[in-house]
Amino acid sequence: MSRRMLSVMGLSAVLSLALAACGSSGSTATPAASTPASAPASAAAACAVSGTPGSVTVSIKDFAFNPSAITAKVGETVTFTNGDTASHTATLDDGTCDTKLITNGKSGSLTFSAAGAYPFHCTVHTDMKGTITVS
C-alpha cells in the first residue's frame, strides 16, 4: 500500500475513535427515541417537572394510566398519582421529560409550555402508554 493510503486509513481510524468518544456522555440513561412528528421541535423546553399538583389529573391503577388520552392547555400541569403497589413513571417517548419513579400513594407532575401531542410511557412497565395533547 502507498504511504498516502496508509495515512488516510490512519486518519480515518483516529477520527472514528474521536467521534465515538464525543458521542459517549458516560451516562447510563437509555437513549431517547426519535422525536415524533407531532411533537414540537424543542420538546425539551416544552415540558418541565413540577413540584406542584396540577389541575389535570391522571390515576395510575392496575398498571394503566387513567385516562390514557389526556388533554391539557399550554401552561397546565398534569399530575400522575400512583394507586398501584408497584412504582411507575410518566416519561415522554422522546425522553425529554420524566416524572422519575412514583411510588404507591405519591404523585409526579409535568407542566407543558408548548402545544403538541406528547406520547408517553412508564419506563418500568413499557406496555403502559398514553398521549398528552396540549393545545
PyMOL commands that set and color helices and strands:
alter all, ss='L'
color gray80, all
select helices_A, chain A and resi 3-23+43-46
alter helices_A, ss='H'
color red, helices_A
select strands_A, chain A and resi 47-50+56-61+64-66+69-72+77-82+91-92+107-112+116-121+129-134
alter strands_A, ss='S'
color yellow, strands_A
deselect
rebuild
show_as cartoon
